Amino acid sequence: MLEQWERERPDLDVSATGILGRISRIAALVDQEMDRVFQPHGLTGGDFVVLAALRRSGTPYKLTPTALSRSMMVSSGGTTKRLDRLEARGLIRRDPDPADRRGTLVTLTNDGLATIDTVAYEHAQNEKRLVATLSPNQRKTLTRLLRELLLALEHEGLARNHRSRDPDIGSASRASRQAGRLKGLRSIGDGE
């Protein structure tokens, strides 16, 4: 594809397309491989993220829904759907927050703890397998480069969001994003 662009439009620099296209393709392949670990346990990737956040929080494995949403970078509505699913399976429970009469604490149940401990091990083994073709030095280099790119993109996004709060700049920024979408440009997102 890149060679075709270079042949047809030598004036167009498509070097970033090769990088971002590969990142997008890798993300899709990794998602498929992650699902192979989660699905036998009746989990989605989103379910795993909730259980993992609670597990990482340490004993007594409790967080507020707001803290969960922030750790997962998901809207409160998206968090609620995940929590409903996990509560119906008995993997989490919602308890009143003794520190806030209006609040709730999400708690990992014993079944939830057993599930996340099993799945986390399988998940870590799967991730290790997925990067096994890279040497330790290559992994470190790739991790560093992807981190730099991610931080730059997140910084750019934060700056853009800040500018969009200014009514005069925001409308121009929105118009620019819409024009970009019309031209077929895409943005990528990644979590660490």
N, C-alpha and C positions, 0 to 999 in steps of 0.2 A: 504494500500500500504506500509506504513512504517513497519507494523508488518511483512509483507511478506519479505521485505528486511532484517529485523532483523533476521528472521528465516533462510533465504537463505544465507545471508552474514553478520553474526554477527560481523565480523571484520570491516565492513563499517559503518561509522558514517553518518547517513542520517537525523540527527536532523534538519539541515538547509533546507532540502527538504520540511519538514512539514511547516516551516515558509514561504519560498518563494513560495511554491505551493499555500498556502492559500492567500498570497498577490496577486499572479497572478489571482486566481479565483475571489477574491474580485474585482480586477480591471475590469475584464470582466463583472461581474454582475453590477458594478457601471456604466460602460459605457452604458450598455443596459438601465438602469434606467434613465440615463442622456438623452439619445436619446428620451425617452418618453416625456421629457419636451421640447426639442429643435425641434423635427420634426413637431409638430402641428404649429409651427411658421415658418416652412420652413427653419430652420437653422440646421447646423451641429455643432458638438462640436467645431470644428475649427472656424466656423463663430462666435459662442458665445464668444470665447476667444478674437477675434479681437474687437468685439463690447464692451466687458467688459473692455479691456485694454484702449480703447478710453474713455469710461465712467469714469473709475477710474482716468484718467489723469486730470479730472476737466475741468471747463470752460476755453477755448472754445472747448474742446474735439477734440484736434488736436495733431497728432504725425507724425513724419517722418516714412516712411516705414522701415527704419533701426531700429528705436526705437521700432516699433511694432515687428519686427522679433526677436529682443533681448528679449523683454518682453515675447514673446511666445515660445522662444527657437526653432524657425522654420527657415528653410533656406529662403533666399530671394525669391526663386522660389515658395516655398510653400505659402509664404505670398502673392505674386502676384496673385496666383490662388484664394485665399480667398478674396482678395480685389476686383478682377474682378467680382466675384460672388455677393459680397455685393453691389458694385457700380451698377451693372445691376439691382438690386432690389431697388435702391434708398436709401439704408440704410447708405451709406458713399459716400463721393465725394473726388476727388483728386484735389487739388488746387496747383498752383505754390507757392513755398516757397519764400516769399519776402526777406528772409535773404540769400538765396542761389539760384541764377538764374537757376542752373541745378537741383535743388531739388524739391521735392513734399511734400506737407502736406496732410495727410489723415484726413478728418474731418467727424465727426458723423453728419448726417443730422437730422432734426426734427423727421422724421419717424424712423430713426435709434435710436435716443434717446428714443422715446416712446417704441420701440420694446425692447431695452435692459432693460429698467426699468421694463417692464412687465415680461420679461423672467428671469431677475435676481431675482425678487421676487419669482417666481415659482421654480427656481433653488435652492434658499436658503431653501425654504420649503421642497423640495425634499431631499436635503442633510440632513436636520434635521431629516426627516422621516427615512432615511437610517441608521442613527446612534442612533435612538431612543431607541434601546434595551440596549444601554450602559448607565451606570450612568454617571453623570458629572465627578466623580473621574476617572472612567474607560476611559472616553474620554480624559481627561488630560494625563493620563498615556500612553494611546495608541499614542496620538499625540507626546508626548515626545520621546517615543521609536522609532516611525517611523521617526521622525525628525533626531534622532541620526543615525539611519541606513542610511537614505538618505544622510546625510552629509558625512558619512564615504564612501559610494559608490561614491558620487560625487568627493570627495577628491581623492579617488583611481583612478577614471577615469581621473581627471585632471593630476595626477602624471603620469599615463600611457601615456596620450597624450603628456605630456612634454617629457617623455623618448622616445617616438616614433619619435620625431624630430631629435634625434641623429641617424645618419644613421646606426651605428653599433648596438645600442640598439634597434632601431625601427624595424629592420628586425626580430630580435629574438622575440620581443614583438608581432609582427604580426603573426609569426609562432606559438607562444604560443596560441594566440586567435584562430587561425585556428584549432589547435589541440583540443582546448577546444570545439569548435563547432562540430568537428567530434565526440567527445565523448558524444555529446548530452547535453552539459552544456549550460545554458542560463543565460543571464544577465537580470536584470529588471531595469526599469527606472520609476521615479515618479516625479511629479512636486508639488511644494507647493504653 
